Amino acid sequence: MQTSDEQATDMMFRLVEQMADKEGVTEQLKVESPMLWVGRMNEIQARAREIVYQELIYSRRHP
């Protein structure tokens, strides 16, 4: 069984990968426009982090 930290990390990586793929944030974009890629990835990571907090952390505080 995974710890809460491991679950959160796994969920974060999965969400970021899925969101980036869905939104077209690719390695090609990283090469062609690095600053745009960084900005988009930062936005995706922030949204993914909020989902992880809601699903795994906040939900455990308030059953």
matplotlib code that plots the C-alpha trace (Angstrom):
import matplotlib.pyplot as plt

x = [0.0, 1.3, 1.7, -0.2, 2.9, 3.5, -0.2, 0.0, 3.2, 1.9, -1.4, 0.5, 2.8, -0.2, -2.3, 0.5, 1.2, -2.4, -3.1, 0.1, -0.8, -4.4, -3.3, -0.6, 2.3, 4.9, 8.7, 8.5, 7.0, 9.7, 12.3, 10.6, 9.4, 11.0, 9.4, 5.9, 6.5, 7.6, 4.6, 2.2, 3.8, 3.7, 0.0, -0.7, 1.3, -0.6, -4.0, -2.8, -1.6, -5.0, -6.7, -4.3, -5.0, -8.7, -8.8, -6.1, -5.4, -8.5, -10.9, -9.1, -9.4, -13.1, -14.7]
y = [0.0, 3.5, 6.2, 9.4, 11.2, 8.4, 8.6, 12.4, 12.2, 9.5, 11.4, 14.7, 13.1, 11.4, 14.5, 16.7, 14.2, 13.9, 17.6, 18.5, 15.9, 17.1, 20.8, 20.2, 21.1, 18.9, 18.5, 20.1, 23.2, 23.1, 23.2, 25.9, 28.2, 27.4, 30.3, 29.5, 25.8, 26.8, 29.1, 26.5, 23.7, 25.9, 26.5, 22.8, 21.9, 24.5, 23.1, 19.5, 20.4, 21.8, 18.6, 16.5, 18.7, 18.4, 14.7, 13.4, 15.9, 18.1, 15.1, 13.3, 16.2, 16.4, 13.0]
z = [0.0, -0.9, 1.6, 1.1, -0.2, -2.8, -3.8, -4.2, -6.2, -8.5, -9.0, -9.7, -12.4, -14.0, -14.1, -15.5, -18.2, -19.2, -19.1, -21.1, -23.7, -24.0, -24.2, -26.8, -24.5, -26.1, -26.3, -29.7, -28.1, -25.5, -28.3, -30.4, -27.6, -24.3, -22.4, -23.6, -22.6, -19.1, -18.6, -19.8, -17.7, -14.6, -15.2, -15.7, -12.5, -10.5, -11.6, -11.0, -7.6, -6.7, -7.9, -5.8, -2.7, -3.2, -3.9, -1.5, 1.2, 1.9, 1.5, 4.3, 6.7, 6.2, 5.8]

ax = plt.figure().add_subplot(projection="3d")
ax.plot(x, y, z, "-o")
ax.set_aspect("equal")
plt.show()
